[in-house]
Amino acid sequence: MLRSMEKAIRARRERDFDRIAVAIGYIADHVRDQPSLEQIAAAVGLSPYHFARLFRQWAGISPKQYLQRLSLDAAQLSLAGHASVLDAALDAGLSGPGRLHDLSVAIDAVTPGEFKARGHGVEFVHGLARTPFGTARVASTRRGISFLGFVDESGEAPGWAAFEQTWSRADWRESDSSAQRIADAIWGLRAGQGHRIRLWVHGSNFQVQVWQALLNRAADATVSYAELAREIGRPAASRAVGNAVGANPVAWLIPCHHVLRANGALGGYRWGIDRKRAMLAWEVAQSVVSAS
């Protein structure tokens, strides 16, 4: 009974996030037109009252406040010739100093010997968790979080099957409650001060270098592939940097959603471009909340 209730709650939250993602996409297409609350609500099939309440629950501010912030940034950027005014506005909205959340994240890379053992003697605790961006699959060991990916329409997170295969000799224990505790700590859904989070991830030396460079940047700053390549001392390796960003096994904490194309456009995202746009929109909203 309890498990069925948890599934029902997850399904409802997934539907809520899907509506938010549609709303963000609608605003992306109409930001210059200054859509009304009624127009945005109609795009997601809700009454203005219910949509406004849902958006405030998700973002912490009203749709009107959010649109005003984006419109201000978009107006300042509209003459700059960006490929996407909204994407550039999201970029500008994240350009201020300071972290949006009090998280200390450190990478502990898997050693060659640990990788060769394929997880022998290691227990992975994994499960599904509710997040502001839909359901996520989370896996961790005593060394740290090793996988965080968002579930798609198939019911599983892209990259999860390959992750399991990589650690084929590990012990596996399923615990949604453990995954939820991690998610609550990451997204500030649990009372308390900041959290120190350690990641235990497998990647090539180059991939880990790229992931560390993302962590070293301010958590609320966007970056292009070319800028990342220059930061790690490989200015001609933009394509390889893009591949490393795409191979990131820990969404959000290694903020690959902050990587944009040089012209300000969003580019791709392993867990869906709509989710990437929603993540950036949520962070912009949180910056408004923090400033108020």
Secondary structure as UniProt FT lines:
FT   HELIX           2..30
FT   HELIX           31..33
FT   HELIX           37..43
FT   TURN            44..45
FT   HELIX           48..59
FT   HELIX           63..77
FT   HELIX           78..80
FT   HELIX           85..93
FT   STRAND          103..109
FT   HELIX           112..116
FT   TURN            117..121
FT   STRAND          123..131
FT   TURN            132..133
FT   STRAND          134..141
FT   TURN            142..143
FT   STRAND          144..150
FT   TURN            153..154
FT   TURN            158..159
FT   HELIX           160..166
FT   TURN            167..169
FT   STRAND          171..174
FT   HELIX           176..186
FT   TURN            187..188
FT   STRAND          195..201
FT   HELIX           205..216
FT   TURN            219..220
FT   STRAND          223..224
FT   HELIX           225..231
FT   TURN            232..233
FT   TURN            235..236
FT   HELIX           238..246
FT   TURN            251..253
FT   HELIX           256..258
FT   STRAND          259..260
FT   TURN            262..263
FT   TURN            270..271
FT   HELIX           273..291
//
